[in-house]
């Protein structure tokens, strides 16, 4: 039986397929590329799916029906469609004689790739002659060449090798040296933007939590900050034009999508050049003097993509068309010459890859294929390297990619304590402006009138809280570097339960008996559900398919429910005790969140309309907007409504009666909300909120 049949492989998702080798040919499914001896061939998505399906069979035949089921999702297609894909695949692989794509009459196809090219034995051996190995050529008669020809040939080879060495890009090792602070003002300074010359810096500043951010400018070496915007909106993501005479930035109003703004430097009237279609926050970058690029989507049903905006007309066009099976593209950064754009493609919740698109040809290629997060990135001054922030291997740090050699990413530096690289800027001398936050996001019980009683007090960020009946709070924290599962007991003792070291971990849910937890962990571009005992024992994976998953919750009878995405939408899945695989729940499509009440009843948030519905019982009329958090407690449904100014608010929608505001929550830390069986509410709060800016000197060894 073929491997993909034995394991029950679903339709292929190229965005999640890892690169592999075939007898010296490199195959990159996510980038639709096949490379042999430096020659790259671009495949159509369907042709790449056929190649991946044949590769999975490990040299065994795959029937035509199986290939159609896997690569066409079982749709009825003509045999000509498969024949055309196989013909294109043979053409793409023809330059490597060690790869064969055989037709098996009346069966299907078989892909074979040999490590060596074996020679055929002679038809018959001459009596008395020594045996000749099949893999070895017969010895040829010795023939001597004149000495001067030998020396001349060696000289020519050496000259050619030297010329090739000179032309090939040389490996570069970067180091981060010479850090010094840039700002030490009260409040928050974010989104640094160094001018091309490195003489000035623009950044977003908020002196305290009562106001939103404006743009300020000052000299890098010295100088008093000068405020250059005064709008009530939140002004972020400033970037200098290629000539250094203008700034583009994003303005976030009190409600609705953002606006793309341009203002002259050092002075002049700002103007709106485009309105974001759906994005609230996005990154903006200059492609050329008249074109900006942002991440956005035309409608709520479209996938996120990279869009180019003409600042003269406001007209927008799509630069990328990501696979609908992904979560889309965001945060573009154009190269210094404007030819390339690097962007982040979210494969699933908790897994990203960096991609590069050639704006002239539209050709894309993956820069990373491991799924580790990519939080921020900039180009080197010469347009060859990408510096980016990633949690590869655990803790976030600064990494670099050489876009010319295709070598694996190299680490430059760890996070260096309080210094992060999530939002950064670079100048023409490869000096890197970064954010240096001071603070922590901890969990607290929410009392009457908004009083907060701390649950956690450690450095780092804590999120996704949920309490057991005895008051033990489970949550995810990055205090040990990578996101891991922790619990804090009623006596205040905190214990780490996992050491998975993945790119993301979220959504812990207590079992009905309070003795174990289910949660989602993402590692190696695979998302699966795990369970672990409350003491850290019995850690195991209970799903193995790797699909994007959200919100595991326990239902009656020990059944586990969760949301799973195959293709473009999530569906509700049920895993019963003792079952090997989960099964889809009837009428369980179209949800984006899942919650369970204390009595085990299930509630889902519909993707269309944002309304909460009861899956096995009634629910109060609740609408949850984008960016709002919600959970189900003893007394009803709680909604945390963030504000773009001072404080968030927690609202209770009781099982009967009108909604009421429970409390304002100052310094809310990202919309994390949980409950306890006794009716208490847990929120996250950011303490000692202070962000300064600093400057790194990047140098080559």
FENVENWO-V706193 format. One record per pair of residues at least 24 apart in sequence whose C-alpha atoms are under 6 Angstrom apart, sorted by the first residue. I is the first residue (numbers start at 1). J is the second residue. Records with the same first field share a line. If there is no record, write none. Layout:
I: J ; J
//
This chain:
2: 57
3: 57
11: 70 ; 73
22: 113
23: 113 ; 114 ; 115
31: 365 ; 366
47: 85
54: 111
59: 111 ; 112
60: 110
61: 109 ; 110
62: 108 ; 109
63: 107 ; 108
64: 108
173: 700 ; 701
174: 699 ; 700
175: 412 ; 698 ; 699
176: 697 ; 698
177: 697
178: 696 ; 697
179: 695 ; 696
180: 694 ; 695
181: 694
182: 693 ; 694
183: 692 ; 693
184: 692
187: 690
188: 690 ; 691
189: 691 ; 692
191: 237 ; 423
192: 424 ; 425
193: 239 ; 425
194: 425 ; 427
196: 427 ; 428
197: 428
198: 427
204: 236
209: 646
210: 646
211: 645
212: 645
237: 283
273: 311 ; 314
274: 314
283: 331
285: 333
287: 334 ; 338
288: 338
295: 330 ; 331
303: 328
304: 328 ; 329
305: 329
324: 568
325: 567 ; 568
335: 383
336: 383
348: 548
350: 504
351: 525
370: 524
371: 524 ; 525
372: 503
375: 422
376: 422 ; 423
381: 428 ; 430
389: 421 ; 422
394: 481 ; 482 ; 501
395: 481 ; 482
430: 698
431: 696 ; 697 ; 698
432: 695 ; 696
433: 694 ; 695
434: 693 ; 694
435: 692 ; 693
436: 691 ; 692 ; 693
437: 690 ; 691
438: 690 ; 691
439: 687 ; 688 ; 689
440: 686 ; 687
441: 669 ; 685 ; 686
442: 684 ; 685
443: 683 ; 684
444: 682 ; 683
445: 681 ; 682
446: 681 ; 682
449: 663
450: 663 ; 664
463: 672
464: 507 ; 672
465: 674
466: 674 ; 675
467: 676
468: 514
469: 677
497: 536
507: 551
509: 553
551: 594
555: 600
556: 600
597: 632 ; 633
620: 655
629: 671
633: 675
634: 679
//
